């Protein structure tokens, strides 16, 4: 077992070239992806909506949320063109 995420990341890079979350076991190919994922477990929500104040762990989730406020529907069905 490891005392901190940093030591686990160092071990994974040196021994296995895989970055695994110590809390849920999810694997990543880059340490930066693991570090971003760890915010989910820490409860860090640093991306806040300027309209309603709701916060999210990832910038992409905030971007999708903002579409609710703007009414944008950028995702289209590839079979029938419904958005």
MMTF fields as JSON, N, C-alpha, C and O atoms, coordinates in Angstrom:
{
  "mmtfVersion": "1.0.0",
  "mmtfProducer": "UNKNOWN",
  "numBonds": 331,
  "numAtoms": 332,
  "numGroups": 83,
  "numChains": 1,
  "numModels": 1,
  "chainsPerModel": [1],
  "groupsPerChain": [83],
  "chainIdList": ["A"],
  "bondAtomList": [4, 2, 8, 6, 12, 10, 16, 14, 20, 18, 24, 22, 28, 26, 32, 30, 36, 34, 40, 38, 44, 42, 48, 46, 52, 50, 56, 54, 60, 58, 64, 62, 68, 66, 72, 70, 76, 74, 80, 78, 84, 82, 88, 86, 92, 90, 96, 94, 100, 98, 104, 102, 108, 106, 112, 110, 116, 114, 120, 118, 124, 122, 128, 126, 132, 130, 136, 134, 140, 138, 144, 142, 148, 146, 152, 150, 156, 154, 160, 158, 164, 162, 168, 166, 172, 170, 176, 174, 180, 178, 184, 182, 188, 186, 192, 190, 196, 194, 200, 198, 204, 202, 208, 206, 212, 210, 216, 214, 220, 218, 224, 222, 228, 226, 232, 230, 236, 234, 240, 238, 244, 242, 248, 246, 252, 250, 256, 254, 260, 258, 264, 262, 268, 266, 272, 270, 276, 274, 280, 278, 284, 282, 288, 286, 292, 290, 296, 294, 300, 298, 304, 302, 308, 306, 312, 310, 316, 314, 320, 318, 324, 322, 328, 326],
  "bondOrderList": [1, 1, 1, 1, 1, 1, 1, 1, 1, 1, 1, 1, 1, 1, 1, 1, 1, 1, 1, 1, 1, 1, 1, 1, 1, 1, 1, 1, 1, 1, 1, 1, 1, 1, 1, 1, 1, 1, 1, 1, 1, 1, 1, 1, 1, 1, 1, 1, 1, 1, 1, 1, 1, 1, 1, 1, 1, 1, 1, 1, 1, 1, 1, 1, 1, 1, 1, 1, 1, 1, 1, 1, 1, 1, 1, 1, 1, 1, 1, 1, 1, 1],
  "groupList": [{"groupName": "UNK", "atomNameList": ["N", "CA", "C", "O"], "elementList": ["N", "C", "C", "O"], "formalChargeList": [0, 0, 0, 0], "bondAtomList": [1, 0, 2, 1, 3, 2], "bondOrderList": [1, 1, 2], "singleLetterCode": "X", "chemCompType": "L-PEPTIDE LINKING"}],
  "groupTypeList": [0, 0, 0, 0, 0, 0, 0, 0, 0, 0, 0, 0, 0, 0, 0, 0, 0, 0, 0, 0, 0, 0, 0, 0, 0, 0, 0, 0, 0, 0, 0, 0, 0, 0, 0, 0, 0, 0, 0, 0, 0, 0, 0, 0, 0, 0, 0, 0, 0, 0, 0, 0, 0, 0, 0, 0, 0, 0, 0, 0, 0, 0, 0, 0, 0, 0, 0, 0, 0, 0, 0, 0, 0, 0, 0, 0, 0, 0, 0, 0, 0, 0, 0],
  "groupIdList": [1, 2, 3, 4, 5, 6, 7, 8, 9, 10, 11, 12, 13, 14, 15, 16, 17, 18, 19, 20, 21, 22, 23, 24, 25, 26, 27, 28, 29, 30, 31, 32, 33, 34, 35, 36, 37, 38, 39, 40, 41, 42, 43, 44, 45, 46, 47, 48, 49, 50, 51, 52, 53, 54, 55, 56, 57, 58, 59, 60, 61, 62, 63, 64, 65, 66, 67, 68, 69, 70, 71, 72, 73, 74, 75, 76, 77, 78, 79, 80, 81, 82, 83],
  "secStructList": [7, 7, 1, 1, 2, 2, 2, 2, 2, 2, 2, 2, 2, 2, 2, 6, 1, 7, 3, 3, 7, 6, 6, 6, 7, 7, 3, 3, 1, 1, 2, 2, 2, 2, 2, 2, 2, 2, 2, 2, 2, 2, 6, 7, 7, 7, 3, 3, 7, 6, 6, 6, 7, 7, 3, 3, 1, 1, 2, 2, 2, 2, 2, 2, 2, 2, 2, 2, 2, 2, 6, 7, 7, 7, 7, 7, 7, 6, 6, 6, 7, 7, 7],
  "xCoordList": [0.845, 0.0, 0.892, 2.061, 0.319, 1.067, 0.444, -0.769, 1.273, 0.803, 0.093, -0.731, 0.388, -0.228, -0.315, 0.346, -1.139, -1.333, -0.028, 0.25, 0.769, 2.012, 2.943, 3.572, 3.027, 3.885, 3.331, 4.092, 2.029, 1.407, 1.69, 2.052, 1.531, 1.78, 3.232, 3.507, 4.154, 5.566, 5.809, 6.516, 5.222, 5.369, 4.795, 5.437, 3.593, 2.946, 3.766, 3.913, 4.294, 5.098, 6.38, 6.784, 7.008, 8.284, 8.13, 8.989, 7.067, 6.926, 5.942, 6.152, 4.889, 3.811, 3.358, 2.67, 3.709, 3.285, 1.765, 1.221, 1.093, -0.364, -0.66, 0.003, -1.648, -2.01, -3.389, -4.382, -3.449, -4.687, -5.148, -4.355, -6.441, -7.014, -6.992, -7.489, -6.421, -6.356, -7.707, -7.855, -8.677, -9.991, -10.98, -11.753, -10.965, -11.97, -11.378, -12.108, -10.07, -9.418, -9.438, -8.884, -10.061, -10.09, -8.669, -7.866, -8.351, -6.995, -6.913, -7.853, -5.759, -5.51, -4.152, -3.273, -3.972, -2.694, -1.762, -0.607, -2.238, -1.409, -1.694, -2.834, -0.672, -0.846, -1.762, -2.47, -1.758, -2.618, -4.094, -4.92, -4.426, -5.811, -6.196, -7.32, -5.278, -5.538, -5.717, -6.636, -4.858, -4.969, -6.304, -6.92, -6.76, -8.055, -9.185, -10.14, -9.072, -10.072, -10.157, -11.249, -9.041, -9.024, -9.902, -10.367, -10.133, -11.024, -12.436, -13.156, -12.838, -14.156, -14.235, -15.23, -13.209, -13.196, -12.997, -13.498, -12.274, -12.031, -13.21, -13.276, -14.138, -15.275, -14.942, -15.687, -13.823, -13.402, -14.234, -14.244, -14.914, -15.734, -15.326, -15.937, -14.291, -13.691, -14.24, -13.789, -15.207, -15.771, -17.217, -18.115, -17.429, -18.737, -19.512, -18.94, -20.814, -21.708, -21.959, -22.364, -21.719, -21.938, -23.399, -23.742, -24.273, -25.695, -26.411, -27.123, -26.218, -26.974, -26.101, -26.619, -24.786, -23.887, -23.56, -22.752, -24.15, -23.85, -22.403, -21.902, -21.723, -20.319, -20.111, -20.899, -19.025, -18.73, -17.251, -16.419, -16.932, -15.539, -14.766, -13.549, -15.449, -14.756, -15.316, -16.517, -14.43, -14.812, -15.798, -16.702, -15.63, -16.526, -17.957, -18.913, -18.103, -19.439, -20.086, -21.283, -19.312, -19.822, -20.263, -21.319, -19.468, -19.806, -21.16, -22.004, -21.364, -22.65, -23.784, -24.878, -23.536, -24.534, -24.937, -26.116, -23.975, -24.261, -25.225, -25.956, -25.23, -26.174, -27.622, -28.52, -27.854, -29.208, -29.69, -30.846, -28.799, -29.169, -29.332, -30.193, -28.502, -28.536, -29.563, -29.941, -30.008, -30.941, -30.246, -30.908, -28.927, -28.174, -28.342, -28.395, -28.424, -28.533, -27.524, -27.902, -26.242, -25.196, -25.027, -24.314, -25.66, -25.471, -26.609, -27.784, -26.242, -27.21, -27.144, -26.062, -28.294, -28.368, -27.815, -28.232, -26.89, -26.278, -27.195, -26.893, -28.311, -29.241, -30.379, -30.782, -30.903, -32.084, -31.96, -32.94, -30.81, -30.56, -31.36, -31.404, -32.002, -32.695, -31.653, -30.672, -31.879, -30.967, -31.597, -30.986],
  "yCoordList": [-1.183, 0.0, 1.248, 1.194, 2.351, 3.602, 4.673, 4.693, 5.552, 6.602, 7.73, 8.429, 7.912, 8.997, 8.679, 7.766, 9.443, 9.244, 9.451, 8.736, 10.409, 10.701, 9.488, 9.191, 8.79, 7.611, 6.474, 5.731, 6.341, 5.33, 5.647, 4.753, 6.895, 7.295, 7.019, 6.507, 7.355, 7.094, 5.603, 5.204, 4.78, 3.335, 2.829, 2.042, 3.275, 2.807, 3.196, 2.404, 4.41, 4.871, 4.05, 3.659, 3.794, 3.091, 1.59, 0.988, 0.996, -0.453, -0.954, -2.02, -0.21, -0.765, 0.134, -0.345, 1.395, 2.345, 2.437, 2.763, 2.148, 2.271, 3.056, 2.873, 3.926, 4.746, 4.318, 4.514, 3.735, 3.194, 3.994, 4.347, 4.268, 4.976, 4.055, 2.931, 4.519, 3.673, 3.496, 2.622, 4.306, 4.211, 3.339, 2.602, 3.415, 2.665, 1.697, 0.899, 1.76, 0.834, 1.226, 0.508, 2.346, 2.786, 3.068, 3.622, 2.683, 2.83, 3.933, 4.175, 4.593, 5.694, 5.522, 4.875, 6.096, 5.975, 7.156, 7.13, 8.181, 9.333, 9.735, 9.654, 10.164, 10.575, 11.786, 11.929, 12.663, 13.848, 13.451, 14.11, 12.382, 11.907, 11.331, 11.533, 10.613, 10.097, 11.243, 11.217, 12.25, 13.389, 14.102, 14.494, 14.279, 14.917, 14.038, 14.545, 12.732, 11.791, 11.838, 11.714, 12.012, 12.009, 13.118, 13.003, 14.18, 15.239, 14.722, 15.261, 13.689, 13.083, 12.534, 12.748, 11.837, 11.245, 12.29, 12.129, 13.351, 14.407, 15.368, 16.153, 15.303, 16.212, 17.602, 18.551, 17.727, 19.028, 19.338, 18.575, 20.45, 20.897, 22.325, 23.29, 22.435, 23.751, 24.454, 25.549, 23.842, 24.449, 24.843, 24.001, 26.139, 26.627, 27.312, 28.007, 27.112, 27.757, 29.192, 29.438, 30.133, 31.539, 31.937, 33.031, 31.057, 31.357, 30.918, 31.708, 29.653, 29.122, 28.771, 28.483, 28.792, 28.516, 27.049, 26.739, 26.141, 24.723, 24.473, 25.101, 23.544, 23.273, 21.842, 20.947, 21.647, 20.355, 20.03, 20.927, 18.735, 18.308, 18.465, 18.647, 18.401, 18.496, 19.632, 19.903, 20.277, 21.396, 20.956, 21.711, 19.755, 19.272, 19.101, 19.319, 18.715, 18.583, 19.948, 20.097, 20.947, 22.311, 22.786, 23.404, 22.505, 22.918, 22.328, 23.036, 21.04, 20.408, 21.041, 21.237, 21.358, 21.987, 23.359, 23.713, 24.123, 25.464, 25.418, 26.378, 24.311, 24.164, 24.177, 24.574, 23.748, 23.8, 25.244, 25.543, 26.13, 27.531, 28.25, 29.117, 27.882, 28.58, 27.983, 28.615, 26.768, 26.097, 25.426, 24.89, 25.454, 24.839, 23.328, 22.717, 22.744, 21.295, 20.838, 20.498, 20.832, 20.566, 19.104, 18.807, 18.181, 16.765, 16.249, 16.4, 15.648, 15.21, 13.691, 13.106, 13.063, 11.633, 11.375, 12.013, 10.453, 10.174, 9.385, 9.232, 8.884, 8.123, 8.972, 8.789, 9.902, 10.634, 12.154, 12.854, 12.687, 14.124, 14.831, 16.061, 14.082, 14.706, 15.171, 14.476, 16.36, 16.899, 16.811, 17.215],
  "zCoordList": [0.0, 0.0, 0.0, 0.381, -0.43, -0.554, 0.329, 0.536, 0.842, 1.733, 0.989, 1.578, -0.256, -1.011, -2.483, -2.977, -3.181, -4.61, -5.362, -6.325, -4.94, -5.631, -5.643, -6.659, -4.504, -4.432, -5.282, -5.902, -5.311, -6.166, -7.635, -8.399, -8.032, -9.413, -9.789, -10.874, -8.903, -9.173, -9.374, -10.299, -8.507, -8.624, -9.94, -10.635, -10.287, -11.504, -12.731, -13.662, -12.729, -13.869, -13.976, -15.072, -12.847, -12.859, -13.127, -13.771, -12.649, -12.718, -13.775, -14.353, -14.03, -14.844, -15.992, -16.894, -15.992, -17.016, -17.117, -18.172, -16.015, -15.935, -14.669, -13.648, -14.736, -13.591, -13.114, -13.814, -11.925, -11.405, -10.189, -9.316, -10.156, -9.019, -7.801, -7.868, -6.692, -5.504, -4.811, -3.956, -5.168, -4.526, -5.284, -4.671, -6.622, -7.382, -8.406, -8.993, -8.626, -9.533, -10.996, -11.828, -11.336, -12.728, -13.19, -12.439, -14.437, -14.95, -15.997, -16.754, -16.015, -16.931, -17.572, -17.004, -18.752, -19.447, -19.186, -19.613, -18.498, -18.148, -16.706, -16.247, -16.005, -14.612, -14.495, -13.499, -15.504, -15.438, -15.457, -14.826, -16.175, -16.191, -14.846, -14.388, -14.198, -12.847, -11.875, -11.056, -11.948, -11.031, -11.205, -10.214, -12.431, -12.682, -12.134, -11.545, -12.33, -11.827, -10.303, -9.748, -9.625, -8.158, -7.58, -6.446, -8.334, -7.866, -7.626, -6.786, -8.349, -8.13, -6.713, -6.02, -6.285, -4.949, -3.856, -2.743, -4.167, -3.18, -3.052, -2.106, -4.003, -3.983, -4.492, -4.248, -5.2, -5.73, -6.975, -7.941, -6.93, -8.06, -8.397, -7.938, -9.201, -9.465, -10.696, -11.031, -11.377, -12.582, -12.286, -12.291, -12.029, -11.616, -12.72, -13.56, -12.713, -13.675, -13.235, -12.099, -14.136, -13.831, -13.83, -13.383, -14.328, -14.393, -13.117, -12.497, -12.726, -11.573, -10.375, -9.296, -10.55, -9.438, -9.217, -8.342, -9.966, -9.816, -10.226, -11.158, -9.521, -9.79, -10.253, -9.947, -11.004, -11.594, -11.44, -11.305, -11.462, -11.326, -12.619, -12.588, -13.766, -15.04, -15.9, -15.895, -16.627, -17.483, -18.567, -18.924, -19.085, -20.141, -19.627, -20.371, -18.37, -17.789, -17.632, -17.88, -17.224, -17.142, -18.524, -18.659, -19.539, -20.909, -21.321, -21.872, -21.056, -21.374, -20.578, -21.107, -19.32, -18.464, -18.997, -18.972, -19.475, -19.99, -21.172, -21.416, -21.902, -23.011, -22.521, -23.262, -21.285, -20.716, -20.611, -20.908, -20.189, -20.022, -21.365, -21.515, -22.327, -23.615, -24.577, -25.563, -24.284, -25.186, -26.366, -27.254, -26.379, -27.476, -27.437, -26.37, -28.617, -28.741, -29.799, -30.921, -29.432, -30.427, -30.812, -31.771, -30.095, -30.381, -31.242, -30.909, -32.337, -33.336, -33.478, -33.445, -33.634, -33.901, -35.307, -36.273, -35.404, -36.704, -37.636, -38.819, -37.108, -37.939, -38.495, -39.644, -37.689, -38.152, -38.03, -38.287, -37.654, -37.535, -36.457, -36.439, -35.549, -34.425, -33.421, -33.157, -32.864, -31.846, -30.485, -29.495]
}
